[in-house]
Amino acid sequence: MNRINDYIAVFDSGVGGVSVLRQLLKIMPEERYLYFGDSANAPYGTRPAEEVRSLTMAAAARFMERGIKALVVACNTATAAAIGELRQKYPDTIIIGIEPALKMAVNRYPSGQVGVLATPVTLAGEKFSQLFHRFETDCEIIPIPAPGLAELVEAGKANSPQSRQLLEPLLAPYAGKLDALVLGCTHYPFAEQTISDILGERVALLDGGEGTARETRRRLENAGLLRSGKGKVIVENSIGSAQMLALTMDLIEQ
Ligand code: DGL
């Protein structure tokens, strides 16, 4: 296995983490990235949390063996299930997780009405419950689980009649009513067009990709680990088919 010491590993259950990778590339184009999507085991969001934890730990162990300088867990579901254990097991590696961008929503819309669209595992987790209780006094927070949406994004159908059919009953009741909808799963920004068509343009769509990228930059800078020169992206996927790699590349370039 090649060593990739100066690489930032970006991990997701599938192609969703590309929405975070794109933000990383925007602010740190000179870095080298290994993007790994575990599409063979996707979706994570409807599995028992224990399975998500163990899949995430297994993927991280493979990155660590290859030697990386930082790990971005670009998956809300995997972060919810495993971030504590990851940090405990690899205290010397920079590890950044992602969580639903509720803080940003509350800052922008104090005493507003904010929906959180995420996977069932994320919404049932301890981390989300802490976020919810921290901000519920400032905002009305409405958790909206969207099982099935990540699968459509994995199938290249993020904005399709199928995604519209899945999202319509979940979101139509809030059309024009919410101040913001937090996209609490990294797959969902790819379905933004359909989500916005249902909710109307007045409802702001917020996600944690940019904040996660900024936090990664800050941590690397503090550790003196930013690099300069020509950047690079390596894409790997546990399915490994040409089609899956092509979809990933496509989303990176979108
Ligand atoms: N992309 C993942 C997240 O941010 C979850 C998708 C899945 O269910 O696998 O939560």
Residues whose N, C-alpha, C, O or C-beta is under 5 A from the ligand:
A	BS01	DGL	S13 G16 A42 P43 Y44 G45 T46 A74 C75 N76 T77 T119 A150 G184 C185 T186 H187
